[in-house]
Amino acid sequence: MPSSHDVIVVGNGALGSSIAFELARRGTDVARVGGGARRHAASTAAGAMLGCFGEVTEPLMATEHGRSKLSLDRQARELWTGWLDELSSYSGDETGLVTADGTFVFLNSVGTSAIDTTNFAVIQSALTQYDEPYELVDAESIDWMRPNELFRPLQALFMPREHAVNTTRLFQKLDAAFIKAKGRIVEEHVTTLVTDGDRVTGVVLADGGTLTARHVIVAAGAHSVGLLAGLEDVHRRIPPMVSGYGVSALVRTQDRSLPRSVLRTPNRALACGLHCVPRGDGLLYLGATNIISDTPREHPDLKDLKFLVDCAIDQLHTGLEDAALVAPQVGNRPIPADGYPLFGATGVDGLWLASGTYRDGLHQSPLLAREMADLIEKGTGTVTELADFAPVRAPLAPGTRDEVVANAVAHMVATGYERKWSITGEWTAIIEEALTEKYRTRAQELDAEFTPPAEFLVTMNDHKRAALQRYYAAWR
């Protein structure tokens, strides 16, 4: 097999696979590197909701960069119909991928007013602002849903344009389409980058082999930034990356019944809200947790799986206690230290980065694939919002320090309620005061100027602190 190509794409998750296919179908000689099992990838364990507004939050809409992320989601959604047609055409597989007809967002009594009620209102406001079709519905009339009476929904809205796809079939089509477009799949993983002077010229594989190329695109999810460690000057000026370890589950309902749409809560407790996605033949996707981990995880903790299942039974359908557990799943969302994507040229000749998309990578993959192919092929792109998300950048503020601290406290309190704690009135204020002091002190000890997102403040340890301080020092 040839060892030299025009482009090497490191990573075969939804984003890496889409970029590789888009380049190959344009006639570029592409090698895509990644193990066939796609271990650690966020997209293999994802619900694959093609949603723009379901995860809108108050902090997202309060910042310019947050609104830019929403703009990317909206642009990506307009490409999915054509993208699915192209995948079917190239792969020769006409099997449908869409599994859910729209999305219901429901507000129940599990969370808190500060998080759930606020975010539900923000979702509705954003839908109105962007002239997006939706309708308010009777929360107790949602198809299939039968929660515990203590957790019944209070309000709900339906978004007819927010669907979901089957990830297993999506990857099958991406692989087949890439091969039909004459792309090369290398089922290995990359250990280091090859450099020649001030240029990246290839990659070293775990089996000791080497591949060379004019361009190397690193799209390896939560592993991406670590692969650049040998390029010290660049590495220290790119936001460090952590893994948003998430647990999801595939279950088969006893009577094979399923909702016709995605059912979900607003984002809560530093995660993406409880949700379920129909997959057909009684198969239901349940998701998902989000726990910050210094390194990607391969197996779920029992406590996280138990928490997910308990929430699904209580808040979605009590009959799920009789469902069969088909497969627990683990994904690792790539989360940069300022919470925003890492996309584009790195400043090192021949080296590009496409990662840090947090929860948006699969949904944005058609858009980002087209943009990266344009950058490689034409030297320029068309998506103006991505300019602010260049990989080498000073920290982008997720809000003021007081706002971030308040957000961290609110989400931690919401976590307690979601885990069914029972406390008397005065204790909530006591806990909030203690957490506010704790997180404010952490932020001040970390840096006098820069503040990371709430997820980092809550999970701060020596490893994260050292990585963040190195990065902040590079931009002092």
N, C-alpha and C positions, 0 to 999 in steps of 0.2 A: 504493500500500500504506500502511496506517496506520503512523504513527511513534510512537504511544503504546500501551503495553501495561500489564498488571498487573505482569508479571515479565519481566525480561530475564535469560537464562542465558548467560553468557559462557563459551564452551567447548563442544565437541561430542564429547569423548572419551566413554568409557563412563559416567563419573560425571555429566558435564554433560548428556549425552543422556538418561540415566535420570531425573535430576531434572526435566528439561524435560517428559518424557513423563508422569511421575507427577503433576506439577502440572496439565498439560493435561487429563489424563483425569479430574481432579477438577473441571474446568470453569473453570480459571484461564486467562486470556488471556496466552499465553506466546510470546515471541520467543526463539529459540535462535540465537546468533551463532557462526559458525565456518566455515572453509573446508571444502568438500566432500571434499577429499583428506585431511583430518585430519592434515596434516603435523605432525611433532614429537610426536604423541600417544603416550603409553606403551602404551595399550590396542590400537592398531592393529598393533603388533609383538609383542603378548603371546601367550604360549601359552594364556592364558585358562584356567588351572587353577583349578577351584573347590575349593580346598584350604584346610583349616584347620591341619592338623598337619604337612604335608610340609615347611613352612619354619620350624617351631619350632626355636629355638636356645637354647643355655644362657643367653646374656645376656637374651634375650626373657623367659624364664621366671623370671629372677632379680629382675626389677623389677615393681613394681605396675602401672606404665603398660604394660609389655610384656604382662603378663597381661590387661590391659584390651583391648589390640589383639587378642589371641587370642579374647577374649569376643566382640568385634565380628565376627570371622570366623565364629565358631560361630553367632551369631544370623543372619548373612547367609545362611549355607548353608541354613538352614531355610526361607528365603523363595524359593529359586531355582526349585523346581518350580512354585509358583504364579505366580512372575514370568514364567517361560517360557510358561505357559498364557495369561497376560494379553497378552503380546506377540503370541502367535499369534492370539488373539481380535481384538485391535485392528487388527493389520496385515492380517488375512485370509490370512496365510501360515502354513500348518501344517507347513512344513519343519522337521525336527528340528534342534536345535542341538548336542546332546550328542554328542561325538565319541570319548570315551574312557570305558571301563568300569573305574573305580577307578584306583588309583595304587600302583605298586611303588616303594618307597624302597630303594635298595641301597647298601651300604657296600663300596667297593673299595679297592685298595691305592694309589690315586693321591694321595689327600690325606694328612693327618697325623692322628695319634692325638688330638692336642689339639683339633682342629676336627672332623674327620669322625666319628671313633669316639665322641667326646663327644656331638656333635649327634644321631647315630643313637640313642644311648642316651637322650638327652633326649626325642626324638620318641616312642620307645617308652614312656618313663615318663609323658609327657603323655597319650598314648592311654589308658594304664591309669588315670591319675588322673581323667580325664573320662569314663571308662566308654565309650570309643569302640571300636567293633568293629575288629579287625585280626587278622592271623595272621602268624606267622613262617613263612617259606617257604624252600625250598632255593634258594639264590641262583643256582645253575647251571641251574635248571629254568625260569627266567623265559621266558615266551613270546617268541619272535622274537629275543631278545638273543643276540649272538654277538661278544663283545669279543675284542680281541687277548689272547693268553694271558698277557701281562705285566700286564694290567690287569683281570683277571677279578674279578667280585664275590665278596666273602667272606661277607656276610650280607645278608638282605633281609626286608622285611615288606610285606604287602599291606593297603591301606586301601580297603575296598569302597565307601565313601561319598564318596571324593574324585575327582571327575570333571573334565571339561574341555569347553569349548564352542568352536564355530567363530566367531572374531571377525568375519570378513567377513559371515557370515550374521546375526550378532547386530546389527551396525550397520545392515544392511538392514532388519531387523525394527524396530529402534528408530526409524529414520527414517520408515518406513511407518506405524508405530503413532502416532508423534507427529503426523504430518500428518492421519491419520484422526481424531485427538482434537482437531483444529482448531488445532494449533500452527503457528507461522510459523517457517520456516527462513530465516535471513539468511546467505548464503554470503560473508561478509566476516570480517575480524578487527578487534578493538577496539584502538584506539590509546591512548585515555584515558577516564577517567570524567568525567561531567558532575556538577558540584556546584552547589547553591543554598544558600548560607549553610553550615550545618553538616549538610547532608543531601545524599546522592547521589541524583540524579534521572534518570540515564541514562548513555549511552555515546556516544563519537564513533567512527565507523567509519573504516577506512583510505581509503575513497573520499570522505571528507569529510561523509558523512551523519550524522545524529544520531537516536538512538532514546531515548525517555523511558519511564520506568516508576516505579511506586511502590516496587518492589524490584529490586535488581540482585544477582544471585548470580554471583560470580566462581568458575568451575570450569575454569580454563584450564591445568590441569596445571602444568608447570614455569614457565610464564609468569605464574602467578597473582599472586604477591606483587609482582612488578615493576609490575603494573598499578595498584597502590596507592601508587606512589611519590609521587604528588602530594599525598597525605594524610599529610604528614610526621609528625604526632604519632602516628598509628596505625601507619604503616609502620615506624617505628623500634622499635616495641614488639612487632612480629610476627617470629617466627623467619625469618631470611633463607632463601631457597630456592636450591638448586642442582639440576642435572639429573643423574640417574643414567642416563647414556647407555648403552644396551644394544644389542647386535647379536644378531639371530636370523636364521634362514634357513628357507625352505621348499624342500624337496627332494622329488624323486619317485624312489622306489626303482626299480631296474632291473626287478625281477620283480614290482613292485606290492605286495609283501608289507609288512605293517605290524604293529606290536604292537597288542593290543586295548586296552591300558591306557597311562596315563602311566608312563614310566620316568624316575626321577630319583635324583640323589644328595642328601644333606643339603646345606644351604647351606654354601658354602666360599669362601675367598679373597675376602671382601667382596662376593660375588655370590650369586645364588640357586641355585647348584649347576647341574650339567649336567642337562638334561632333554630328552626328546622326547615329542611329543604327536601321535597319529594324527589325520589330517584326512579320510581316505577316498580311494579311487581312487589308492592308492599315494603319496599326498601326506603328507609327514611334516614336522612343525615341530621345529626344533632350536633350543634356547636354553640359556642366554643369558648374555651378559656384563653387567657393571655397572661402569662407569667414571665417576667423578665429574667433571662438566664444569661450568664456571661458567655456561655458556649452553647451551640445547638444541642438539643436533646433528641434521643432516639426512641425512648420508651416512656409511656405515661406513668405518673405517680398514681397509685390507687385512690388517694384522697381527691385528686383532681377529677378522675373519672367518676368517682362516687358523687362529687359535687355536681358535675354536669348532668348525670342521670337523675339525681334527686330534683334538680331544677326542672328538667324536662317533664318528669312525672307530675310534679306539683303545678307547673305553670302552663304546660301545653296540653297534656292528655293523661289522665290517671290510668288509662288502659295500657300505657307504655310499660308499666311494671310487669306485664305479661309478654312484652316483646322479646325477641331473640337478639342477643348481642352478636352481630355478624363480625364486626371488626372495630376495635379501638384504634384510633389514628393519632399521630403526632405530627405537627408541622412546626416550622421555625420561621416566624416572620422576621425579615431583616429590618431592624430599627436603628437608624443613625442617632447620634447623640443630640441632635436638635429636632428629630422627628420628621425630617423632610427627605425627599428622594435624593439619590446620588446618581446623576445622569449626564453623560457626555464625555468630552475630552478631559484627560487628567493633567495635561501640560507636558506629559512625557510622550515623545513621538511614538506612534503605533499603539498606544494604550488607551482604552476606553472603559468606562464603568457604567453599568446599568443595574442598579440595585437600590436598597434602602426604601423600597416602595411600601413597607409596612403591610397594611391590609389591602393595598390597591393593585398589586402587581399583576394578578391574573386579569382583573377587569381592564386595566390600562394596557395590557400586552399588545393588542393590535395597533394602538396609537404609538406606543414607544418603539415597537418593532419598525414601523414605517419611518419614524423620526431617526432612529439610529441608522437604518439603511440609507436614508438621505444624507446623513452626515458623512458616512463612509463613502458613498458613491458620488455625491455632489459637493461635499465640503460645507454644506449649510443645510439647516432644517427650517421648518415653518412654524413650530409650536413655540411661541414666544414665552409662554409661562415657564418653560424648562430652563431658560437662561439663569434664573435665580437659583436653580438646583444643581449647578455645576458641582462636580465632586470636590474640587479644591476650593474651599470657601470659608469665610468667617462664620461663626455660629449664627444661625437664624433664630431670632427670639420667638419662643412659643407664647409670649405674653410678658407682662412685667413680673418681677419677682413675687410681689404680693399676690398677683393673680395665679401664678403657678402654685404657690404654697396653698392658697385657698382651694384650688382645684384638687391638689393632692389630698388635702384633708377631707374634702367633700366625697371624693371617691373611696377613701378608706372607710369612712363612716357608712357609705352605701354598701360596701363589701360586708360589713357587719350585719346590716339588715338582710342582705341577700342570703347570708349564712344563718339567718333566723336567731340572731342574738336577742335577748330579752333584757332590757335595762330600763330603769326608771328615769323620769324626765331630766333630773339634774345631772345625771351621768353623761348624757350626750354632750352637754356644754363643757363638762370637765374634760372629756376625751378630746373634743375639738380643740380646746385651749392647749392641752398637752401636745397634741400632734402639730398644731400651728407652731409652737415654740421649737419642737423637734426639727421640723422641716425647714424652718427659717434659719435655724442654727446650722443645719447641714449645708444649706445653700451658701451661707456666708463663709463657712469654713472651706467650702469647695472653691469659691472664687468671689472676688469683690464685685465683679461686673456681670459675668455671664451666668445664666441660670438654665439648667437643662429642663426637659419636659417633666411633668409630674411623675411619670413612670420611673424615671431615673432617681428622683428624690426619694421616692418610697422604697426603692430597692438598693440604695447606695451601699457599697462595700468598698474595701481597699482596692480591689481590681478596677472597678469603675472609676473610683476617685482618681487613681493614678492615670488612667487613660484619658479622662476628661481634662485633668490638669495639664497633661502634656499637650493636648490639643489646644486648650485655651492659651497656654503660654506661647504657642506658635503664632497666635493672632493678637497678642498683647499690643 
